[in-house]
Amino acid sequence: MDPDRYLARLGADPAEAWPPTFETVERLQSAHVRTVPFETLSITGDPYGDRSGEGITLELEALYEKLVERERGGFCFELNGLFGWLLAELGFDTDRIAACVLDDDGDPRPPANHHALLVDFDRPHVVDVGLGLPKLREPLPVGGRVGPDGAGIEWRTVESDRPDAEYVVQTRSEGAWDDRYIFTTDPRQLSYFAATCDHLATAPESTFTGDPTVNVGTERGYKRLTPETFTEVVDGETRERAVAPETYRDTLEAEFGLRLH
C-alpha cells in the first residue's frame, strides 16, 4: 500500500504531508470528507441493477484497494479504518477509539457502532472522516470546541455522565447542542470493530441494509443521493431534484465520482 497514492486520492501533495503537524491533519481531514464519499453500496448493492453488494471487510489491503485503487467510498469502519492507517504511516500519534451513535431512546445499540480516531498533538483531538451528516471537517480537541465550519456547524466534546462513555461529541447549527455520539479513549485494534461492522452490514434491522445512501461534503455544505433524490445544500439553502432509475448511475459518477463495476 502506497501512502502517496492515498494522498493523491485526496488531492494532496505528498510533500505537504510532512512534518506531522496539526495543520497537516487539518488539511487532510477536510480534503477527505470532501473527496471520499460516505456510501453503503457495498452493503445494499445497486438499487436499479442486478449487482448486489460485495460486502464489507476490514482488512487494510482490501480497504486500500476499494477506497484508493477503485476510488470508492465506505462507511465509518472503512473510512476511519484506512485513514487511521494513513495517519500512522505519516508519523502521527494515532489511536483507534470506539464510539457509539445512540438510538432514539438513548441506548448504544449495538455497542461500538462507530469507529473514530484520536490523534495526540498538544492535547488529544478527535479526528473523524467516517460520519454521514454532518461532517466533522477538522480535528476536535477533547474537552474543546471548533467551528462554525464551512457548513455552519459548531462541534464540541464534553464529559459524559454515562457509565459507558467518557465524552460526548455534540453539534450545533442553531439553538441547542445535540449529542452526535459518545466515546471512550481506550485504544482499540481495527479487528475490535469486526463483529459490529458485520452486524450493521448484514442484519435486517440495521439502518444500513435498507436503501443505499451516498453523501459527501462540499466547501459550504454537502451533497446527498438516495435512490429517488439528489440533494445539494450550500450555505444552508437546499436544492433537490428527482433521480430516475436510468440516471442513478450517471448521477453517482457525475456528482460523487463513483462507478459501480
C-alpha positions in Angstrom: 0.0 0.0 0.0 1.3 3.4 -1.0 0.6 6.4 1.3 1.5 8.8 -1.6 -1.2 7.3 -3.8 -3.7 7.7 -1.0 -2.7 11.3 -0.6 -3.2 11.8 -4.4 -6.7 10.3 -4.0 -7.4 13.2 -1.6 -5.9 15.7 -4.0 -3.0 16.3 -1.5 0.6 16.9 -2.4 2.8 14.2 -0.6 5.4 16.9 0.0 2.9 18.8 2.1 2.1 15.8 4.3 5.3 16.2 6.3 6.1 17.0 9.0 3.3 15.6 11.1 1.7 18.7 12.4 -1.8 19.8 13.4 -2.2 21.8 10.2 -1.4 18.7 8.1 -4.1 16.6 9.7 -6.5 19.6 9.4 -5.9 19.8 5.6 -6.1 16.0 5.1 -9.3 15.6 7.2 -11.0 18.5 5.3 -9.9 17.0 2.0 -11.1 13.5 2.9 -14.7 14.5 3.8 -14.9 16.5 0.5 -13.4 13.8 -1.7 -14.2 10.3 -0.4 -17.9 9.7 -0.1 -19.8 8.1 2.8 -21.6 5.3 0.9 -23.3 2.0 1.7 -23.4 0.5 -1.8 -21.2 -2.4 -0.8 -23.9 -3.4 1.6 -27.1 -2.7 -0.4 -25.9 -3.1 -4.0 -27.2 -1.2 -7.0 -30.8 -0.2 -6.3 -31.6 -0.3 -10.0 -29.4 -3.1 -11.3 -28.7 -6.7 -10.7 -25.4 -6.0 -8.9 -25.6 -7.0 -5.3 -23.3 -5.5 -2.7 -19.9 -7.2 -2.4 -19.9 -7.0 1.4 -17.6 -5.3 3.9 -14.1 -6.4 5.0 -11.9 -4.6 7.5 -8.6 -6.0 6.1 -6.4 -2.9 5.4 -5.3 -4.2 2.0 -8.9 -4.6 0.9 -9.8 -1.2 2.2 -6.9 0.4 0.3 -8.0 -1.4 -2.9 -11.5 -0.2 -2.5 -11.0 3.4 -1.4 -7.8 4.3 -3.2 -7.4 2.0 -6.2 -11.1 1.8 -7.2 -11.9 5.3 -5.8 -14.9 4.2 -3.9 -16.2 5.3 -0.5 -17.5 3.5 2.5 -18.9 3.8 6.0 -17.2 4.6 9.3 -15.3 1.4 9.8 -13.9 1.6 6.3 -13.2 5.3 6.1 -11.6 5.8 9.5 -10.1 2.3 9.3 -7.9 3.3 6.3 -7.4 6.9 7.3 -6.1 5.7 10.7 -3.5 3.7 8.8 -2.5 6.7 6.7 -2.0 8.9 9.7 0.1 6.3 11.4 2.2 5.9 8.3 2.7 9.7 8.2 4.1 9.6 11.7 1.1 10.8 13.7 0.4 9.5 17.3 -2.9 7.9 16.3 -5.3 5.6 18.3 -8.5 3.9 17.1 -11.3 4.5 19.6 -14.8 3.0 20.0 -17.7 5.3 19.8 -21.5 4.9 19.7 -24.3 6.7 18.0 -27.3 6.5 20.3 -30.7 5.3 19.2 -33.8 7.4 19.7 -34.1 6.0 23.3 -30.6 7.0 24.1 -29.3 3.4 24.1 -26.0 2.3 22.5 -27.3 -0.3 20.0 -25.2 -2.1 19.1 -22.1 -1.2 21.2 -19.2 0.3 19.3 -21.3 1.1 16.3 -19.0 3.9 15.3 -15.2 3.9 14.8 -13.3 7.2 15.3 -9.7 8.3 15.7 -7.8 10.1 18.5 -4.7 12.0 17.4 -2.4 13.5 20.0 -0.9 16.9 19.5 -0.6 19.3 22.5 -3.7 17.5 23.6 -5.8 14.7 22.2 -8.1 15.5 19.3 -11.0 13.5 17.8 -10.4 13.0 14.0 -13.3 11.5 12.1 -13.7 11.2 8.4 -16.4 8.4 8.7 -19.5 10.3 9.6 -22.6 10.6 7.5 -24.1 14.0 8.0 -23.0 16.5 9.3 -19.3 16.1 8.5 -16.5 16.8 11.1 -14.1 18.9 9.0 -11.2 19.5 11.4 -9.6 17.9 14.4 -11.8 18.4 17.5 -10.0 18.8 20.8 -11.1 16.6 23.6 -12.8 18.9 26.1 -12.9 21.7 23.5 -14.9 23.1 20.6 -14.4 24.1 16.9 -16.5 26.0 14.3 -18.7 27.2 12.9 -17.3 25.3 9.9 -17.9 25.9 6.2 -21.3 24.3 6.6 -22.2 26.5 9.6 -21.9 23.6 12.2 -20.2 24.0 15.6 -18.7 21.0 17.3 -17.6 20.3 20.8 -16.8 17.4 23.2 -18.0 17.4 26.8 -17.5 15.0 29.6 -20.2 12.3 29.7 -22.3 11.5 32.8 -22.9 8.0 31.4 -21.2 5.0 32.9 -20.4 3.6 29.4 -18.6 6.7 28.0 -16.0 9.3 28.9 -17.1 12.0 26.4 -19.9 13.1 24.2 -19.4 14.7 20.7 -22.1 17.4 20.2 -23.1 19.6 17.3 -25.0 22.9 16.9 -26.1 24.7 13.8 -28.5 27.0 15.6 -30.1 26.7 19.0 -29.2 24.0 21.5 -26.4 21.5 21.4 -27.3 18.0 20.2 -25.5 14.7 21.0 -23.8 13.2 18.0 -22.1 10.2 19.6 -20.4 9.1 22.8 -16.9 7.6 23.1 -14.2 6.2 25.3 -10.5 6.9 24.8 -9.2 3.4 25.2 -7.1 2.4 22.2 -8.5 -0.4 20.0 -7.4 -2.5 17.2 -9.3 -2.4 13.9 -10.3 -6.0 14.5 -12.2 -4.9 17.6 -14.9 -3.5 15.3 -15.3 -6.5 13.1 -18.3 -8.1 14.8 -20.3 -4.8 15.0 -19.3 -4.0 11.4 -20.6 -7.4 10.2 -23.9 -7.0 12.2 -24.5 -3.5 10.7 -23.7 -4.7 7.2 -26.0 -7.7 7.3 -28.7 -7.5 9.9 -32.2 -6.8 8.5 -32.9 -4.3 11.4 -29.7 -2.3 10.6 -30.1 1.2 9.3 -27.5 0.4 6.6 -29.3 -2.6 5.0 -32.2 -0.7 3.6 -31.9 1.8 0.7 -28.4 2.9 -0.2 -27.2 6.3 0.9 -24.3 8.3 -0.6 -23.1 11.7 0.7 -20.0 13.9 0.5 -19.0 17.2 2.0 -18.5 20.3 -0.1 -16.8 23.6 0.7 -20.0 25.1 2.2 -22.4 22.2 2.6 -22.9 18.7 1.3 -24.4 16.5 -1.5 -26.5 13.5 -0.9 -28.1 10.8 -3.1 -30.9 8.4 -2.4 -32.4 6.1 -5.0 -35.0 8.8 -5.7 -33.5 12.2 -4.9 -30.3 14.2 -5.3 -29.9 16.9 -2.7 -27.4 19.7 -2.5 -27.1 22.1 0.4 -25.0 25.3 0.1 -24.9 27.9 2.8 -28.0 26.4 4.4 -30.0 26.6 1.2 -31.3 23.2 -0.1 -31.9 22.3 -3.7 -33.4 18.9 -4.7 -34.1 17.1 -7.9 -35.7 13.8 -8.7 -33.5 11.0 -9.9 -34.9 8.5 -12.4 -33.7 4.9 -12.3 -32.0 5.3 -15.7 -30.0 8.3 -14.4 -29.0 7.0 -11.0 -25.6 5.7 -12.1 -24.8 8.8 -14.1 -25.6 10.9 -11.0 -23.3 8.7 -8.9 -20.4 9.3 -11.3 -21.0 13.0 -12.1 -21.7 14.2 -8.5 -19.7 11.7 -6.4 -17.0 10.2 -8.7 -18.4 6.7 -8.0 -18.5 4.0 -10.6 -20.1 0.6 -9.9 -18.2 -2.2 -11.6 
